[in-house]
Amino acid sequence: MEEAASDRRGHLRAPIELKVEYKKLNTFFADYTKNISKGGTFIKTDKPLPVGTEFLFRLQIPKIDSPVEIRGEVVWVNEENNLAHPEVGQLGMGIRFIYQDDAQRGDFEKMVENLMRESLGDHLYRKLMQKDEPPGETSPA
């Protein structure tokens, strides 16, 4: 009986929280746009978490007063002598965002889009995100 209790304690885990700070808004945009199709980001670190680890992380983004909290899962890692994605050129981990629902996904994506438009201007934002020009602003054929 005592052994069973010990086994159960061995499986209990404290939730992992990471704080990721972006000193420059363009660094956040670069990470976000590189990974937007995958719904995640890349965190540069010499000590990545194991693939499959789920955690809550806080993104401290310039121009936003309080950190943005979002769940994530490590989907790949670049470690010394084991590069899952050598084209990235850095050690770290690829993170997939885990949204509670479509509303949370929409809110997060809208926040990022608004920040990008505000910082980059609408024209550069549209070009970077490969968005169509709004009606009335298309170039003549």
BELWO-V655543 format. One line per field, one symbol per residue. burial: b if it has 24 or more other ideal C-beta (glycine too) atoms within 12 Angstrom, else e. A space follows every 50 residues. Layout:
burial: ???
This chain:
burial: eeeeeeeeeeeeeeeeebebebeeeeebbebbbebbeebbbbbeeeebbe eebebbbebebeeeeeebbbbbbbbbbbeeeeeeeeebeeebbbbbbeee eeeeeeebeeebbebbeebbeeeeeeeeeeeeeeeeeeeee
